[in-house]
Amino acid sequence: MQSILNLSHAGLVAWCEGKQIPKYRAKQIMTEIFSSRHFDFDEMTTLPKDLRAKLAEDFTISSIVHAEDLTDIDGATKFLFEMQNNDHNRVDGKKIECVLIPQRNSDNVTLCVSSQEGCKLDCKFCATGKLGWKSNLTTGEILSQYLISEELSGKKISNIVFMGMGDPLDNYENVVRALTILLKEQKIFGKNRITLSTAGFPDRIRELADSGLNVKLALSLHSTTQAKRENIMPSAKNWRLPELVRALEYYYTKTRQVITFEYILFDGFNDSDDDIKALRKLCSHFPAKINLIKFHDIEFTGYQSLLKPTTSEHFFKFATELRKFGLDVFTRVSAGEGVAAACGQLALKQNKKSNSND
Ligand code: SF4
């Protein structure tokens, strides 16, 4: 049995027609879920009883189950969800995570969601890369993270970033359907409230630009040279930097969204004056901003000899130097470090725990 959240409005209309149910019911059903927040068909009392019974025969609502959560002193909460084996042939008990991050000095709350169970791209600084790829999340599994996190926390989520486990452009169809439901069908978020972060996929960047969704886009850059990128992001060998820059330029031209470059600073690797000059040059192609991220030394990379965090002093100096060139720079010292908020860390810990219990 599949989650009803996998269906777009058109999909639900088709289901209604197949059951000789008036099509207007499709909208009512989704309103029951997204506005009234009813997660049991029996609670949807605006719908006729026989329709509720038919829905319960064919669908579940969520296909993920809350397993654990941890809250850090800075207010970030990481939710771990277990996947149910009702959408496709998948082993039970696989886990995904998302992180709820209250913004400092504002009422905004950002949810960082996962788009895949694990990831194929194997970035050397990332715990999810270490997990390997297990599957693409369905649209329902993506939307469930949002609905359940709001329910569990009692907080209204104002922004969503696809920066959790996986690369959203590597699960393009399901992610775009989730975005279409959130932005166009349910109109819960505006385009400026959702950000997709990718490591590459220039063809899909262009496709997304043409989709009309116009969400914000971030590129996990981490180095301005092809060789260094390939060193820490093996998938980068599939996409030459100039090709990526052209795709980002196209994205900006079509959507008018400022592009974000994510840049984790590693000591002696990508934090020199030459790197500052190269970043400046890169940002001259289109309106862009840089998200400088502090790297936290982690035991899981197996890459410790290469990847060391830049000192705090140098981290902020690097940001100041970039700003001197007029660049828009944000610094992030990773919210929720105490709850292993960097993507994949909690799932990796849980995996290790279950392996050692086997
Ligand atoms: S950083 Fe993102 S793209 Fe790279 S391995 Fe981790 S989840 Fe995948």
Residues whose N, C-alpha, C, O or C-beta is under 5 A from the ligand:
A	BS01	SF4	C119 L121 D122 C123 C126 T128 G129 G164 M165 G166 D167 A199
